[in-house]
Amino acid sequence: MTTAISPMISPLPPISTELGSGTAIGAVPSTGAPSFESRVGDAIGEVQRLQDNAAGAAESYMRGEHQDVHGTMIAMQEADVSLRLMTSVRNRAIEAYREIMRMGS
């Protein structure tokens, strides 16, 4: 059993910085672009999918259902890198929040 390697991050559509009159700050533009919340949720879901894929590949290899060591290791590395990336992004977001809170003091 081989696993397909999928890109971890898909390109995002360009974000318009111009607001028309009457647009509330924080409102989702009517361009059909996904919201920040849905993008974060999708990213977390992708990390979870990669973690599950790696766990399944490792268990399958340990049970002797396949001998694809390379595919198993690739799945585990994909999961590790995606988790590290998500952790790094979270840490940067927390740092940015703290910096913004310090600006108000």
PEMO-V418446 format. One record per residue. N is the residue number from 1. RES is the residue in three letters. SS is DSSP state (a for helix, b for strand, c for the rest). NEAR is the number of other ideal C-beta (glycine too) atoms within 10 Angstrom. Layout:
BEGIN
n-><N	N>
res-><RES	RES>
ss-><SS	SS>
near-><NEAR	NEAR>
END
This chain:
BEGIN
n-><1	2	3	4	5	6	7	8	9	10	11	12	13	14	15	16	17	18	19	20	21	22	23	24	25	26	27	28	29	30	31	32	33	34	35	36	37	38	39	40	41	42	43	44	45	46	47	48	49	50	51	52	53	54	55	56	57	58	59	60	61	62	63	64	65	66	67	68	69	70	71	72	73	74	75	76	77	78	79	80	81	82	83	84	85	86	87	88	89	90	91	92	93	94	95	96	97	98	99	100	101	102	103	104	105>
res-><MET	THR	THR	ALA	ILE	SER	PRO	MET	ILE	SER	PRO	LEU	PRO	PRO	ILE	SER	THR	GLU	LEU	GLY	SER	GLY	THR	ALA	ILE	GLY	ALA	VAL	PRO	SER	THR	GLY	ALA	PRO	SER	PHE	GLU	SER	ARG	VAL	GLY	ASP	ALA	ILE	GLY	GLU	VAL	GLN	ARG	LEU	GLN	ASP	ASN	ALA	ALA	GLY	ALA	ALA	GLU	SER	TYR	MET	ARG	GLY	GLU	HIS	GLN	ASP	VAL	HIS	GLY	THR	MET	ILE	ALA	MET	GLN	GLU	ALA	ASP	VAL	SER	LEU	ARG	LEU	MET	THR	SER	VAL	ARG	ASN	ARG	ALA	ILE	GLU	ALA	TYR	ARG	GLU	ILE	MET	ARG	MET	GLY	SER>
ss-><c	c	c	c	c	c	c	c	c	c	c	c	c	c	c	c	c	c	c	c	c	c	c	c	c	c	c	c	c	c	c	c	c	c	c	a	a	a	a	a	a	a	a	a	a	a	a	a	a	a	a	a	a	a	a	a	a	a	a	a	a	a	c	c	c	c	c	c	a	a	a	a	a	a	a	a	a	a	a	a	a	a	a	a	a	a	a	a	a	a	a	a	a	a	a	a	a	a	a	a	a	a	a	c	c>
near-><12	10	16	6	10	11	7	15	9	9	6	9	9	8	9	10	5	6	11	8	4	6	12	7	5	7	10	14	13	8	9	7	15	13	12	11	9	11	12	15	12	12	17	12	10	17	20	14	13	21	17	12	17	22	13	14	24	15	11	16	19	9	8	7	11	13	10	16	9	9	18	21	14	16	23	18	12	20	22	13	13	20	15	11	14	17	11	10	12	12	10	10	11	10	10	10	10	10	9	9	9	8	7	5	4>
END
